[in-house]
Amino acid sequence: MRHLLSCMNTTQNKEFGGLSGQSRGQLEAVKVRYCLYARKSTESEERQILSIDSQIKEMLLLAEREGLEIVAMKRESHSAKETGQRPIFNEIILDIQQGKFNGILTWAPDRISRNAGDLGKIVDLMDQKLLLEIRTYGQRFTNNPNEKFLLMILGSQAKLENDNRGINIKRGLRTRVEMGLWPGMAPIGYLNQKILDKKCQVIIDPDRAPIIRKMFEKMAYDKWSGRKIYHWLKFELNFKSIGNHNLALSNIYRVLQNPFYYGVFEYPKKSGNWYQGKHETIVDKELFDKVQEQLNRDNIIRTSHEFAFTKLMVCGLCGSSVSAEEKYKQLKDGTTNKYIYYGCCRSKDRHCKSVYLREEELINQLVKILDQIDFNNSGIQIKFEEELKRFNKFQRGVLGFSNSKSVHQDIDLKTYAKYILKEGTNEEKRELMGCFKSKIKITKGIVTIEN
């Protein structure tokens, strides 16, 4: 390969001693206008030869020395290993097709492409005589068979290096996990530490690890919810990650479900490949399992429900929405009763003193003040007529009252509304509340109309 490249470079230099032959005549006939393109891969910045600014500086010096006309300058921080994924490169292809410029000035061939798809687009443009020349720091490529072949070899070599690098990285990560070493950024509660002449290891974070353990203990023994742990970390401890961020609720659950903290980890995720880590554990397996039991119970309680009156009323003390939760009580005969309680969700004031109200008591209070509530009468009327049609259909289709007249009489809509509050389904109750023009609030267990 080296001998072939050497021979081709010799041939190229001979042909471009003054751009002799057909290529020189073509470039003299049509002036080459260049786009300066500088690229750097975001995921491997430390391995790049030159930064974008350095590439631009070197190529501008070359343009000044060679008298090249630069009509556009584009920079991009994006990997070139996948076809069609670079927006700036795609823009350059389109500009060449539209005739905005017909040459590319770049630091090296691998800045243009490290994949066969994008390289093919460049060669096609050269075949169509839309791209007349590619200039790099030490080479020049035109619509010449030898030069295009050399360009494709250099592009393929860049792809080979890129592919081999990916294989080597995966092999290195696999070796690390087989040794029991965590292959990436340490989870919160641990720190990455590179020890001389040894593989990079994770060590206990002396500031955060004790708090992480307390999170597990409060969930397992004190039966705290994830949200209560969230408020404890944020407002009482002002706990921050290494990046100086508060832990989001979702991150708290990830921590509590991460087996890394008792010594094992799966890599890659969802692969089923488990490894025993060499790192010091923060919790033991028994504590971790208790937390998982609590999380499973919490998931059952937090299962999504469509309650009748949530998001339709506000707390009279702090203005937060009213939420609901189910509670279960085991009776002496072994059966279980379910109760629904409504109260402030405390989104605006987590220290709100509002109390909870049983659903039955909430309905009784709503019925008592219903005559004072301003309705959207047309909405209630439509619902009543739909109910009446369904009743008439039931009479004819089920009871066989085919000869009887359909029931239709005037009825007080508020009487119908009281019936829905007491006997309707959750969906019907929500539709009814949606027809209220008055705003309902709950203040320390008392339901009132907001003036």
N, C-alpha and C positions, 0 to 999 in steps of 0.2 A: 504493500500500500504506500509506504513512504517513497519507494522508488518511482511508483506511478505518479504520485503527486509532484515529485521533484521534476519528472520529465514534463508533466503538463504545465507546471509553473515556468519551466524553461521555454516551452513552446509559446506560452502566453506572453512572456517577456519579449520574445523575438517578434511576435506579431504586433505588440504594442510599443515597439521602439519609437514609433511616431504615429501609432494607429494606422498601420499600413493596410493595404488591400481594401476589400469590400467593406469591412467594419468601419475603417477610418472614413471612407467615402460617405457612408450612411450617417455617421456622427457629424461630419462636416456639413452635410446637406440639411440635417435637422438638428438644431441646437438643443443640447441636453439641459433640461431644467430639473434640478434635484429637490427631493424632499429629504431633509435630514431626519433620520429616525433613530432614537435612542431608547433602549429597553433594558429593564432590569427585573428579574423575577422577585416577587415579593416574598416567596417562601424560602428563598436561599440567598438572601442579600449578602451574607458574609462570604459566599463562595464566588461572587461575581468579580470579574477582573477590574472593571471600572464602574464607578457610580454613574448615574445618568448625567449629572453635571460634568463629570470628567470626560465622558464620551462626547458630549456636545462640544466641549472646549477643544478636544483634539481634532474633531472633524471640521470645526470652523477654521482652525489653523491650516488644515489640509486644503480646505476650499480656497482660502486666501492664497496659499502657496501655488496651487494649481490653476487658479482663476476660474473656479467652478461657480455657477449661478445657483444659489439656493433660494427657492421660491416658497418653501414651506418648512416648518420645523415641528416635529411631533415627538412626544415622549410618552412612554407607557411603563407602568409597573405591573406586569402581568406575566405569568408563565407561558412559554410557547410550546409546551409539550402536548397540548390538545388542540385539535383542528377547530378553527373558527371561533375560538373563545376569547380572542383579543379584539375589543371594540376599536381601538385606534388602528391596528393593523388592517381590520376590515374596512375602515374608513380610507386608508391609503389605497387599497385595492380599488375601491369605488372611484377615488379621485384620479387614479391612473386611467381607468376605463373612460372617464369623462374628459381626459386630456388636460387636467390641471397641471400635471408635471409628468415627465417621462424618464426620470432617473431616481435612484434611491442612493443616498449617502449614509452609510452606517459603519459602526466600529468593526464588526466582523460578521461573516455569513450567519453564524448561529444567533445573532441578534434578530435576524429576519425570521428564521424558522428552526424549530427542533422537531418538526413532525412532517410527515410526507404530504399531508393534505395542503397545508399552507405553502409548502415548497412547490407543489404542483401548480398552485395558482400563480406563483411568481414566474415559473417557467412558461406557463401558458401565455401570460402577458408578453413575455419576450418573443414567443413564437408568433404572436399576433402583431408584433412590432409596435406595441403600445408602451412597453418598457424597454428603453434602448440600452440602459446601462445601470449596473449596480457597482458602486465604488465603496471599497472598504479601506481600512488604514494601509494595507499592504497589497491589495489585489483589485482587479477590475474584471467585471463580467459583462459581456455583451451577447447579442444574438449570434453566437458563434458555437458550433457543435462542441468543440473541445472545452470552451469556457463554460457552457451550460452543463456539460458532463462533470466538470470539476466542481461547479456550484452544487450539483446534486450529490456528489460524493461528500463534500464538506457538510452539507445539510444532513445527509444520512449518518455521517460520523457523529454529528452533534446529537442526533436522535439515539444512536447506539450508546453514547456516553450517558445520556439522560436515562435510558432504560436500565442500564447497568447500575446507575446510581440508585434508582428505586429498588432494584433487587438487593443491592448491598445494604441499603437502609433496613429493608424488611428482615434480612438475615440477621443484621445486628440487633434489631429489636427482639426477634425470636430468641436469640442467644441470651439477651438480658433477662427476659421473663423466665426462661428455663433455669437461670441462676437464682431466681427469686427476687430480681430487681425490678422495681416499677419503671416502665419505659417512657413515661412522660412527665408532665408537670405534676408535682406532688399535690394530693388533695389537701384541703384546708385542715390545719392541725399538724401538718408536716412541712418540712422545708427540703428543697433540693440542695445537696451539698456534694461538690466534686472534691474527692480526696486524692491526693497525689499518688500516682501509680495504681489507682484503683478505679473501678467503674463508679459512675455517678450514683449516689445512693440518696434515699430519703431518710431524714432524721426527724425526731420529734421537735415541733415548734413549742418552746417552753412557755410562750405567752398564750397561745391559742389552744393547745392540746387539752389543758385542764378544763377549759370551757366546753370544748367538744364533748368531753366525757360527761360533764354535768348535763348537757343536752340529752344524752342517752338516759341518764339517771332520772331526770325529770319526766321524760316520756314513759319510762318503764315503771318507776316506783310511785311518782306523784300523779301519774295519769294526765299529764299536761297535754294539751292539743298542740299541733304544729303552730297554730296562730298565736297561742299563749307564749310558746317559746320564741316566736318571732318578736313579739312585743318586749319580752324580757331581754333579748339580745340587743334590740335597737334602742329602747328607751331607758332601760335600767343599767345596762353594761356599756352601751355605745360600742358594741363589738364590731370590728372591721376586719375585712379580709386583707391579704397582703397588698392587694390593689387599692386599699382604702375605701372599700365599698361595704355597705350593709348587706347581710345575707338576705336574699329574697326568700319568700315562703317556699317556693319550689326548690330552691337550693337547700333549704333546711331538710326537706323530705329526702332529697338525694343523699345528703350526709347520713341521715338516719337509716337509709336503706343500703348503704355502701359497705359490703363485707370487708373492704380493705382495712377498716379500723380494727377488726379482730384478727387480721393476718393473712387473708387470702384474697385473690383478685382473679378476674376473668379477662383474658386477652386473646384476640380482639373481643369487643363487647358482643354478646349474643352468639358467640362461637361455641360455647360449651367447653372451652379449654380453660381449666382452673389451675392456678399455681399457688404454692405456699410461699409467701413473701418472707424476706429476711429482715424486714423493718420491725421496729418495736411497736407493739400494739397499744392502742389507746383504751380499748374496751375488751372484755373477754367474750367468748361465744355465748355464754349464758345470758349476759346482759343484752347482747345484740338480739338474741332470739326473743327475749321479753319485749323488746322494742317492736319487733316485727309483729308480735301478737297484738300489741296495743295499736299499731298502725292498721292492722287488718280490721280490728274492732272499730277503729275510728273511720275507716273507709265505709263500713256498713252504715254507720250513723250518718256519714256525710253523703250517702247516696242521694242523687238529685231527686227532689220531689216537686210537684206542682201544687204548692199550697194555695188555699183559696184567696188569702188577703195580702200576700207579700207584695211589696213594691207599690201598693195602692194607698198606703197611709204613711204618715211621718211621725217621728218622735216629737212630742210637744216641748221637750226640754232642749234638745240640741239640733233638731232639724234633720237627723239622719233618717234613712229609710227604715221601715219596720220589717224585720225578718222573722222567720219561724223555725222551730226545731221540734223534732219528735222526742218524746221521752217514754220509756217503757217501765212498767211497774209489775213485778211478779206478785200474784195474789196467793193467799194461803192454800187455795185449792189447786195450785200448780199452773193456772192459766195466767196470761199476761195481758194487761190493759195498755192501750196506747193513748197517749195524751199529746196534744199539739199546743205549744205555747208561742205567743207572739211577743216580740220586744224589740227594743232599739238595737240596730246592728253596730252602733258605735263607730261608724265610719268617720264622723266629724268630731267626735269627742269620745276617746276610748275610756274615759272615766265617768261617762254619763250615768246618772243615778236612777235611770228609768228601771221599772220593774217589769216582770213578765206577766202576761195575761192569758189565761186559758181560752181556747177557741170558743167553747160554749158560752163563756161569760162575754167575750167580745161580740158574739152574735146577739145575745140578749140586749147588750147596750146599744148596738146598731139598730135593732128593731125599735127600741124606745125613742130614739132620736130621728127615726126615719121620716116622720112627718115634717121635720124641720129642714130636711135635705133637699136641695134644688136638683131636679132630675132633668135629663134629656128625655122628654116624654116620648118623642118619636122612636127612640131606640128601645125603650121599654115596651111601647105599643107593638113594635115589630116582633119582639121576643114573645109577647103574649099571644099574638095572632098565630105565630108558628106553633106554640104550645097547643092552642085551640084546634088547629088543623090536625095536629098529631092525635089529639084526643078523639076528634070526630072520625078519623081514619081507624082508630082502635075500636070505636063503637061498631063501625060497619064491618071491619075485617075480622075482628076477634069475637065480639059479643053477638054479631049477627043482627044488629039493629038496622037492617037495610031500609025499612019503611019509615023509620023515625026521622024526624027533622034534625038537622045538624044543630048542635048546641052553639048558640052565639048570643051573647048578652053583654051589655056594658058592664064593666067591672072597674073598680077603683084600682088604678095602676100601682098605687103604693101598697094596697092589700096584696097584690100579686108579688110585689117586690119583697114583702115580709115573708111570703110563702117560700120564695126562692132562697132567702137567707137561711130559713130554717130547714128546708127540705131539698134544696137544689144540689146539684153536683158541684164540685170545685170549679169546673169550667163555667157552669151557669152563674155561680156566685161572682166569679171574676168578670164575666160579661156584664152582670148587673152593676158591679162597682165601677166599671168603665163608663156607665151612663150617669154617674154622679157628677154634677157640676161643682158641688161643694167639696172642699178639701177636708179629709178626715185626719185627725191626729190623736195620738194616745199619749196622755201625760200621767205618769205614775199610776197606770192601770185604769185611767178614766178616759173613755172615748168621747171626743167633742168635735164640733164643727169649727173649722178655722174661719174667723171673720176676715 
